[in-house]
């Protein structure tokens, strides 16, 4: 467990200066040292290690900003933690807990009273349902509150106004956990470079969590109450985090289309005209922006009204969905519960995604929605800037990160195309792709991207009947793309030719598949980027595989050699076209060139071992890693099958 614990420490705090207290042996110390930490261990016994300090020697313990303690259910350990909390040099306490009951609330309340809080990066979404009130999680991390803020706002004073607002990082229990978990979910959706608006940010703990867990470039917290804004700035303000006084229904100080991501937790039930707030969100979001919001789910008494005097609205899913549908594309819906509320006081912790049309009820509703990417696309086209790649583009001019000039609607790129950032509901993504494929300008990069998304959905779902029509549309697109100078259209020309080969295989037409793969393997990737060679090498490999199935060893050798040569040529490409510059690198460039090299190496392996193929195919194929060759949908299908099997096993065991 020492390796896992050292990884957990450095995942949040990085390689750091650290003292492990109450150490039983040197195993964790050794792992921390190997991870680059300036670490010491303090224990009762003696160990032969230069960084081991025994209580018996009386050696002074160096002052380091991080303390690690394994929690025991005894007063000595709790006393040690209380003593550590008073050390001025200490900034973080990392507790390792075996799960003793009765420890969490008194220990946390003791730390909070001493001027500590939970570390903003300490809770992941997956932790929430496993947490409980009286036992610490396996790893619990605490951070010192800045001294002036701790003095001005002691936790006892915060608790007096808890019904209106509270810093949930300075509170123990299920309701605080629920609030923090919502922000952890929001953080998982923030994209690199995003400008984030936390609207009705309260005391700022949520913005701090997003700052600690994401690559957001800027986080702006807005709240109507000047006192809470003062607290937020004193406690959580920083280089890329600021808090301002503002009204959610009139964000006059936020320019149009200037925000990439809006977080609005427990906000719109507090305003009389909540649809005006939704319209403001739509106004300040960029056309490829995203919103996550939470509201109470049917909090009402016997009169049908919410008993909370600060709530003007009672929401259910239909009311929230219908109010957002005009300006947003709804992507995902979550339900959340937590014990201790008036609605379901004994309910367990739960935060799970449910279908958009589900009838399930929770204690809170969370919705994820994208801005309408078409609403102001033409008006705002000239202002398009990809937040994660703008600096790299300005230095290198690389086509691979240049979308504005080459898409009719560049705002579609992150919403429709970019894996990991696009709409994350498959059905919604499919409808969006279908609409764009039908309505975009024929032969545009927009249409090519939409056809590609549509085609991979057909592959994933094994929809053989849909392949014929799509292959015809790809053929038409490729004819238009033959003479273009648009590098992104050329990108989709190659990708779609490769996709058409996969679709032809699915429909049982190997001759057509060979034709398409052969075309994709010979198309010119140079005007886009050397990393596009992944598709041409994959196409050459698939063509070779088909040739071998047809007993054409010479044809297969030719295609394997084509893939190998393509990798060599890509390696000689201009680094600016895939890596950017040392001052502003393209973050994914070298990784994808590495994939090109790996594919080329698999072609080399196939060439070197091809004599094995005829006499011992079972010796030949295991030497070639076929998963490297664009078989994404095959891997996804395996994952889906495994998930279905796990579900069946759970159902069987439940019986």
ZAMARGU-4260 file (C-alpha; in steps of 0.2 Angstrom, whole numbers, plus 5000, padded with zeros to 4 digits):
<rodrens>
0) 5000/5000/5000 | 5015/5012/5002 | 5016/5014/4983 | 4998/5018/4982 | 4999/5030/4996
5) 5014/5039/4990 | 5005/5041/4973 | 4990/5048/4981 | 5000/5061/4991 | 5010/5067/4975
10) 4994/5067/4965 | 4987/5081/4975 | 5003/5089/4983 | 5016/5085/4970 | 5034/5080/4975
15) 5035/5090/4991 | 5044/5093/5007 | 5036/5081/5019 | 5037/5073/5037 | 5028/5056/5040
20) 5024/5055/5059 | 5020/5039/5068 | 5029/5029/5055 | 5030/5010/5058 | 5043/5007/5045
25) 5052/5015/5031 | 5042/5009/5017 | 5032/5024/5013 | 5047/5035/5016 | 5056/5026/5003
30) 5042/5027/4990 | 5041/5046/4994 | 5059/5048/4991 | 5058/5039/4974 | 5044/5050/4969
35) 5056/5066/4971 | 5049/5071/4989 | 5061/5079/5002 | 5054/5067/5015 | 5058/5062/5033
40) 5049/5049/5044 | 5047/5050/5063 | 5044/5034/5073 | 5046/5025/5089 | 5058/5012/5084
45) 5075/5013/5075 | 5078/5011/5057 | 5094/5011/5046 | 5089/5025/5035 | 5097/5042/5034
50) 5080/5051/5033 | 5073/5041/5048 | 5071/5050/5065 | 5068/5040/5080 | 5060/5047/5096
55) 5073/5039/5106 | 5087/5049/5099 | 5079/5066/5102 | 5085/5072/5085 | 5075/5088/5080
60) 5062/5085/5066 | 5065/5097/5052 | 5051/5110/5048 | 5042/5104/5032 | 5026/5111/5025
65) 5017/5094/5024 | 5013/5081/5038 | 5007/5063/5035 | 4999/5054/5049 | 4991/5037/5049
70) 4976/5038/5060 | 4973/5027/5075 | 4958/5026/5086 | 4968/5032/5101 | 4969/5048/5110
75) 4988/5049/5107 | 4986/5050/5088 | 4972/5063/5089 | 4982/5073/5101 | 4997/5072/5089
80) 4986/5079/5075 | 4979/5093/5086 | 4997/5098/5090 | 5003/5097/5072 | 4988/5109/5068
85) 4996/5122/5079 | 5013/5122/5069 | 5014/5138/5060 | 5026/5131/5046 | 5014/5117/5042
90) 5002/5120/5027 | 4995/5103/5023 | 4990/5088/5034 | 4988/5071/5025 | 4979/5058/5035
95) 4979/5039/5031 | 4964/5031/5038 | 4960/5013/5041 | 4942/5017/5042 | 4939/5018/5061
100) 4921/5024/5066 | 4918/5038/5077 | 4933/5048/5071 | 4929/5059/5057 | 4917/5072/5064
105) 4927/5076/5080 | 4944/5076/5071 | 4938/5087/5057 | 4929/5099/5069 | 4945/5100/5079
110) 4955/5105/5064 | 4942/5117/5058 | 4942/5126/5075 | 4961/5127/5073 | 4960/5136/5057
115) 4961/5122/5044 | 4949/5116/5030 | 4948/5102/5018 | 4960/5103/5004 | 4950/5109/4988
120) 4958/5094/4978 | 4954/5081/4991 | 4937/5074/4985 | 4934/5065/4968 | 4916/5062/4962
125) 4919/5043/4964 | 4923/5046/4983 | 4906/5053/4987 | 4895/5038/4988 | 4908/5029/4998
130) 4909/5042/5012 | 4901/5041/5028 | 4899/5053/5043 | 4909/5045/5057 | 4924/5037/5047
135) 4937/5047/5037 | 4940/5042/5019 | 4955/5031/5015 | 4965/5048/5012 | 4959/5064/5020
140) 4969/5080/5016 | 4968/5097/5025 | 4975/5114/5021 | 4978/5129/5032 | 4967/5143/5030
145) 4977/5159/5027 | 4980/5167/5044 | 4972/5184/5042 | 4956/5175/5035 | 4956/5162/5049
150) 4956/5176/5062 | 4943/5187/5053 | 4931/5173/5050 | 4932/5159/5063 | 4922/5144/5059
155) 4911/5147/5074 | 4905/5163/5066 | 4902/5155/5049 | 4891/5142/5057 | 4879/5156/5063
160) 4874/5160/5045 | 4875/5142/5039 | 4857/5142/5032 | 4861/5156/5020 | 4879/5152/5015
165) 4893/5141/5022 | 4911/5137/5017 | 4908/5118/5014 | 4927/5115/5015 | 4926/5120/5034
170) 4911/5109/5038 | 4910/5090/5041 | 4895/5079/5037 | 4885/5073/5022 | 4877/5090/5017
175) 4894/5098/5015 | 4900/5082/5006 | 4886/5084/4994 | 4890/5102/4989 | 4909/5098/4987
180) 4905/5083/4976 | 4894/5094/4965 | 4909/5105/4961 | 4920/5090/4959 | 4908/5084/4945
185) 4909/5102/4938 | 4928/5101/4938 | 4928/5085/4928 | 4920/5094/4914 | 4931/5110/4913
190) 4942/5110/4898 | 4960/5115/4896 | 4961/5134/4895 | 4943/5137/4899 | 4937/5154/4907
195) 4925/5148/4921 | 4911/5158/4929 | 4905/5152/4946 | 4889/5161/4947 | 4882/5164/4964
200) 4899/5157/4971 | 4895/5160/4989 | 4910/5159/5000 | 4921/5153/4985 | 4925/5135/4990
205) 4919/5129/4973 | 4929/5140/4963 | 4944/5135/4973 | 4941/5117/4970 | 4940/5120/4951
210) 4956/5130/4952 | 4964/5115/4961 | 4958/5102/4950 | 4958/5109/4932 | 4968/5118/4919
215) 4956/5133/4918 | 4965/5148/4913 | 4954/5160/4923 | 4940/5158/4936 | 4928/5172/4940
220) 4917/5170/4955 | 4901/5181/4956 | 4890/5184/4971 | 4877/5197/4975 | 4883/5198/4993
225) 4898/5209/4996 | 4902/5200/5013 | 4904/5183/5005 | 4914/5190/4990 | 4926/5198/5003
230) 4928/5181/5012 | 4930/5172/4995 | 4944/5184/4990 | 4953/5183/5007 | 4952/5164/5007
235) 4953/5158/4989 | 4958/5173/4978 | 4974/5170/4968 | 4983/5173/4952 | 4969/5166/4941
240) 4955/5166/4953 | 4945/5182/4957 | 4928/5186/4965 | 4917/5200/4961 | 4900/5207/4967
245) 4887/5204/4954 | 4869/5199/4951 | 4866/5183/4942 | 4851/5190/4932 | 4861/5205/4926
250) 4879/5200/4923 | 4882/5218/4916 | 4901/5217/4920 | 4903/5201/4910 | 4905/5204/4891
255) 4895/5194/4878 | 4902/5177/4873 | 4917/5179/4884 | 4915/5163/4896 | 4919/5145/4891
260) 4911/5136/4906 | 4897/5142/4919 | 4895/5134/4936 | 4878/5138/4944 | 4875/5128/4960
265) 4859/5131/4970 | 4856/5148/4961 | 4841/5149/4951 | 4829/5143/4964 | 4834/5159/4973
270) 4828/5171/4960 | 4810/5176/4955 | 4814/5177/4936 | 4825/5162/4934 | 4823/5162/4915
275) 4831/5179/4914 | 4846/5171/4923 | 4847/5157/4910 | 4846/5170/4896 | 4861/5179/4904
280) 4871/5163/4905 | 4867/5160/4886 | 4873/5178/4883 | 4890/5177/4891 | 4894/5159/4885
285) 4904/5157/4869 | 4894/5147/4856 | 4905/5132/4861 | 4903/5135/4880 | 4895/5123/4893
290) 4884/5125/4908 | 4882/5114/4924 | 4868/5119/4936 | 4860/5111/4951 | 4843/5114/4959
295) 4833/5106/4973 | 4822/5092/4966 | 4804/5095/4972 | 4808/5102/4989 | 4790/5107/4995
300) 4779/5105/5010 | 4761/5100/5010 | 4756/5117/5003 | 4767/5114/4987 | 4779/5127/4992
305) 4798/5126/4997 | 4799/5129/5015 | 4816/5137/5013 | 4812/5156/5014 | 4826/5160/5002
310) 4819/5149/4988 | 4807/5157/4975 | 4806/5142/4964 | 4801/5123/4966 | 4809/5113/4952
315) 4806/5096/4944 | 4816/5090/4929 | 4803/5095/4916 | 4802/5113/4922 | 4821/5114/4922
320) 4823/5106/4905 | 4809/5116/4897 | 4817/5132/4903 | 4834/5128/4897 | 4829/5120/4880
325) 4827/5137/4871 | 4845/5142/4873 | 4855/5126/4877 | 4858/5109/4870 | 4855/5097/4885
330) 4869/5084/4887 | 4867/5075/4904 | 4857/5074/4919 | 4862/5068/4936 | 4852/5065/4952
335) 4860/5068/4970 | 4855/5063/4987 | 4863/5065/5004 | 4856/5061/5022 | 4851/5074/5034
340) 4839/5084/5023 | 4821/5087/5027 | 4815/5078/5011 | 4824/5061/5013 | 4833/5062/5030
345) 4839/5044/5030 | 4844/5042/5011 | 4861/5036/5007 | 4874/5047/4997 | 4871/5046/4979
350) 4877/5055/4963 | 4874/5046/4947 | 4870/5050/4929 | 4852/5046/4923 | 4845/5046/4906
355) 4838/5063/4900 | 4820/5056/4899 | 4821/5046/4916 | 4807/5048/4928 | 4818/5046/4943
360) 4818/5058/4957 | 4832/5064/4968 | 4835/5077/4981 | 4845/5088/4969 | 4845/5089/4950
365) 4861/5093/4941 | 4860/5097/4922 | 4875/5099/4910 | 4871/5108/4894 | 4880/5116/4879
370) 4877/5133/4872 | 4868/5132/4855 | 4883/5132/4843 | 4873/5140/4829 | 4864/5154/4838
375) 4878/5167/4835 | 4891/5157/4826 | 4892/5169/4810 | 4891/5185/4821 | 4905/5179/4832
380) 4916/5169/4820 | 4930/5181/4819 | 4932/5181/4838 | 4934/5162/4838 | 4950/5156/4848
385) 4953/5139/4855 | 4958/5142/4873 | 4970/5128/4874 | 4979/5130/4858 | 4979/5149/4855
390) 4997/5152/4860 | 5004/5138/4851 | 4994/5143/4835 | 5001/5161/4836 | 5019/5155/4837
395) 5018/5140/4825 | 5003/5144/4813 | 5001/5125/4813 | 4985/5119/4803 | 4982/5106/4816
400) 4977/5119/4829 | 4970/5132/4817 | 4951/5130/4815 | 4944/5148/4813 | 4949/5150/4794
405) 4944/5133/4789 | 4927/5129/4797 | 4912/5138/4792 | 4907/5137/4810 | 4923/5134/4820
410) 4913/5134/4836 | 4907/5117/4831 | 4925/5110/4834 | 4925/5108/4853 | 4906/5104/4853
415) 4906/5091/4840 | 4923/5085/4836 | 4936/5086/4850 | 4936/5069/4859 | 4935/5072/4878
420) 4927/5089/4876 | 4913/5087/4864 | 4895/5084/4869 | 4895/5069/4880 | 4878/5061/4877
425) 4879/5049/4862 | 4861/5052/4857 | 4863/5071/4858 | 4880/5070/4849 | 4872/5059/4835
430) 4858/5071/4832 | 4869/5086/4832 | 4881/5077/4819 | 4866/5072/4808 | 4859/5090/4808
435) 4877/5097/4803 | 4879/5083/4790 | 4863/5088/4782 | 4864/5106/4783 | 4882/5111/4782
440) 4890/5117/4765 | 4894/5102/4755 | 4912/5098/4755 | 4916/5109/4770 | 4926/5104/4785
445) 4910/5106/4795 | 4901/5093/4784 | 4917/5081/4784 | 4918/5082/4803 | 4899/5078/4805
450) 4900/5063/4793 | 4915/5056/4803 | 4906/5057/4819 | 4890/5049/4811 | 4900/5035/4804
455) 4909/5030/4820 | 4892/5030/4829 | 4887/5017/4815 | 4902/5007/4818 | 4900/5007/4837
460) 4882/5002/4836 | 4885/4989/4822 | 4871/4997/4811 | 4875/4987/4795 | 4859/4994/4787
465) 4866/5012/4788 | 4882/5009/4780 | 4877/5010/4762 | 4870/5027/4762 | 4884/5034/4772
470) 4897/5027/4761 | 4888/5035/4746 | 4889/5052/4755 | 4907/5049/4759 | 4911/5046/4741
475) 4902/5062/4736 | 4912/5072/4749 | 4929/5064/4744 | 4925/5069/4726 | 4923/5087/4731
480) 4938/5087/4743 | 4950/5081/4729 | 4955/5098/4723 | 4953/5108/4739 | 4967/5118/4748
485) 4958/5118/4764 | 4970/5107/4776 | 4955/5102/4787 | 4945/5096/4772 | 4960/5086/4767
490) 4960/5079/4785 | 4942/5073/4784 | 4945/5067/4766 | 4958/5055/4773 | 4948/5051/4789
495) 4932/5047/4779 | 4941/5036/4767 | 4948/5026/4781 | 4931/5026/4789 | 4923/5020/4773
500) 4935/5005/4773 | 4929/5001/4790 | 4911/5002/4785 | 4913/4992/4770 | 4921/4978/4781
505) 4906/4979/4792 | 4894/4977/4778 | 4903/4962/4771 | 4912/4970/4756 | 4930/4967/4757
510) 4934/4972/4740 | 4927/4989/4743 | 4936/4990/4760 | 4952/4987/4751 | 4949/5000/4738
515) 4945/5013/4752 | 4960/5008/4763 | 4971/5009/4748 | 4965/5026/4744 | 4967/5032/4762
520) 4984/5025/4763 | 4990/5035/4747 | 4982/5052/4751 | 4993/5067/4756 | 4993/5071/4774
525) 5007/5083/4773 | 4996/5099/4770 | 4988/5095/4787 | 5001/5088/4799 | 5013/5073/4801
530) 5001/5066/4815 | 4988/5063/4802 | 4999/5049/4796 | 4991/5038/4809 | 4976/5037/4798
535) 4986/5033/4782 | 4997/5020/4791 | 4982/5012/4799 | 4974/5011/4782 | 4989/5003/4774
540) 4989/4990/4788 | 4971/4986/4786 | 4974/4984/4767 | 4988/4972/4771 | 4977/4962/4783
545) 4964/4961/4769 | 4977/4955/4756 | 4983/4942/4768 | 4965/4936/4771 | 4964/4934/4752
550) 4981/4925/4751 | 4990/4939/4743 | 5007/4939/4752 | 5015/4951/4740 | 5001/4964/4741
555) 5002/4963/4759 | 5020/4966/4760 | 5018/4981/4748 | 5005/4989/4760 | 5016/4985/4776
560) 5031/4994/4767 | 5019/5008/4763 | 5015/5011/4781 | 5033/5009/4787 | 5039/5022/4774
565) 5025/5034/4779 | 5031/5033/4797 | 5049/5037/4792 | 5043/5052/4781 | 5032/5059/4795
570) 5047/5058/4807 | 5056/5069/4795 | 5042/5082/4795 | 5043/5100/4801 | 5041/5100/4820
575) 5031/5116/4819 | 5017/5106/4810 | 5014/5094/4825 | 5024/5100/4840 | 5024/5119/4839
580) 5038/5127/4848 | 5048/5126/4864 | 5040/5142/4870 | 5022/5137/4865 | 5021/5118/4862
585) 5006/5109/4855 | 5002/5099/4870 | 4996/5083/4860 | 5009/5084/4846 | 5023/5073/4852
590) 5011/5060/4859 | 5003/5058/4843 | 5019/5058/4833 | 5024/5044/4845 | 5008/5035/4839
595) 5014/5037/4821 | 5030/5029/4826 | 5022/5015/4835 | 5011/5011/4820 | 5026/5012/4809
600) 5036/5000/4820 | 5021/4987/4820 | 5022/4988/4801 | 5041/4984/4803 | 5037/4970/4814
605) 5025/4963/4801 | 5038/4964/4787 | 5051/4956/4797 | 5040/4942/4802 | 5030/4940/4786
610) 5039/4923/4782 | 5030/4916/4798 | 5013/4921/4791 | 5011/4906/4779 | 5018/4892/4789
615) 5012/4898/4807 | 4999/4912/4807 | 4997/4909/4826 | 5015/4914/4828 | 5014/4929/4816
620) 4999/4938/4822 | 5003/4939/4841 | 5019/4948/4836 | 5009/4962/4828 | 4998/4973/4840
625) 4983/4976/4830 | 4975/4987/4843 | 4986/5001/4837 | 4978/5003/4820 | 4963/5014/4823
630) 4952/5000/4830 | 4944/5012/4843 | 4927/5005/4840 | 4932/4987/4842 | 4940/4992/4859
635) 4924/5001/4864 | 4914/4986/4859 | 4924/4975/4870 | 4922/4987/4885 | 4903/4988/4882
640) 4902/4969/4881 | 4912/4968/4898 | 4901/4981/4906 | 4885/4971/4900 | 4893/4955/4908
645) 4897/4964/4924 | 4879/4970/4925 | 4872/4953/4922 | 4883/4946/4936 | 4877/4959/4948
650) 4859/4956/4944 | 4862/4937/4946 | 4871/4939/4963 | 4857/4951/4969 | 4844/4937/4966
</rodrens>
